[in-house]
């Protein structure tokens, strides 16, 4: 079995997927009068068309009026009991996904208590998902008017205003919410977005100050204020903002470096240099300051000092690996943006590698860079270093494995995969390639064992095609060991998982034909392979041979002729089969010619020489 050909025929795709599942439903439990409302997250109501039509008509018939807070209607004890029952029943039906019925009961609740905010809010959510925002808006406005102290109703209405670009209404509501719900930050963030979009920078600063009063000074807020002040062309206020951040946290060197960076980016190189030097006097190994000082040297055209500073940073064992990684990423990006060649980057990486880093991230970045430059051969030893540091690094192992497969280096495939199945026991890829490599080395028992071990790691998420491939390998191995019944059981399993598994269909069919066993089933399976790959010499030969065993010699000759034409590898087995079939169609001279060619090609059939000598087909 040729490793590259086998892998190409299998069409095995290993896919690494991170499934991101996100269900959004803007509903929050609302407690009004002891009743809980809010749609269940993750389910879109499915409401019958007649309900939608009726609800739409009701809204059309109702004139839109300006909503004003109304005193809640007083319900009798009997009305309150009925309202509670129907509302809770609507919630139960909604939880059971009986949305039509729940929708109807909510309308009934409003017939009993037209100003009940809980029912108004719940019903508004249905209209949102029915894509009828006007009706939803009317209901939400009434809910908020009747329950102005319910945060979730107000936030839902604000969100709907913003979705509909009714910015003025959203702004008025949100400003009121910042006073009414002083402990909530969401209204402030919503206002920040609105004012930013409208370029109302004074109001943006005001909101940022209010957030700062709630949360305390921090880098994100200060940098945003800095940006806004620059937009206003108030440079003095912008720098004062970062200076205030440093004053607030005088022992945090990070903020001091940020101030230096801001100075450097805005033409104040001397001030920046002074800050970097001061930080490095206090903390000589501060990675941020070391890199910022290097940036200063580069910005001011001091190339030699820039390179020396990078060395000081990247070759400093006291600097954390993640800091070095961040610096190298920036360095690579800047090198690419400047259009420079890769020499300086590679030289710097090589010097880092000489220090034998104990974190795989840096050598992995180096390998990725080399691969991106087409320097694959230089990248492979670096990937080897990654695996020495971290044997579980799948990306590095798979890259090296791909190269070993391309080179048909079965020993390297075996080495990589034997460690791979130990370090990553749930990675079925390594079992698969290891089984193939064992087959190449005639280690049939080992191929069988590793395939069976792989099946113990199969989960319900495993691809059925992958499981089918392992059963195919088991079937092939068992047949090689003359355990034919086990082989056929394995092939049956393979086809159960993947009825279109072409190698399993072909091998199963061929082995049955050799035993002259269950030939109808063999013909059916083999025909599928020929239909799938009509130019595949191996599959054409199998089908021709099954027809031969069934006595259909004329049809067998048609398929064996196609097999000969398609046989790029010049198989002695196919050539001998061709001779056998031609003999049975009465063309003795051609048959002997094909047998002789088979012998010249290294055919090892025990009866081949006897066929040639006696000029006749001899059945095994």
Secondary structure, 3 states (H helix, E strand, C coil): CCHHHHHHHHCCCCCCCCCCCCCCCCCCCEEECCEEECCCCCCCCCCCHHHHHHHHHHHHHCCCCCCCCCCCCCCCHHHHHHHHHHHHHHHHHHHCCCHHHHHHHHHHHHHHCCCCHHHHHHHHHHHHHCCCHHHHHHHHHHHHHHCCCCHHHHHHHHHHHHHCCCHHHHHHHHHHHHHHCCCCCHHHHHHHHHHHHCCCHHHHHHHHHHHHHHHCCCHHHHHHHHHHHHHCCCHHHHHHHHHHHHHHCCCCHHHHHHHHHHHHHCCCHHHHHHHHHHHHHHCCCCHHHHHHHHHHHHHCCCHHHHHHHHHHHHCCCCCCHHHHHHHHHHHHHHHHHCCCCCHHHHHHHHHHHCCCCCCHHHHHHHHHHHHHCCCHHHHHHHHHHHHHHCCCCHHHHHHHHHHHHHCCCHHHHHHHHHHHHHHCCCCHHHHHHHHHHHHHCCCHHHHHHHHHHHHCCCCCCCCHHHHHHHHHHHHHHHHHCCCHHHHHHHHHHHHHHCCCCHHHHHHHHHHHHHCCCCHHHHHHHHHHHHHHCCCCHHHHHHHHHHHHHCCCHHHHHHHHHHHHHHCCCCCHHHHHHHHHHHHHCCCHHHHHHHHHHHHHCCCCCCCHHHHHHHCCCCCC
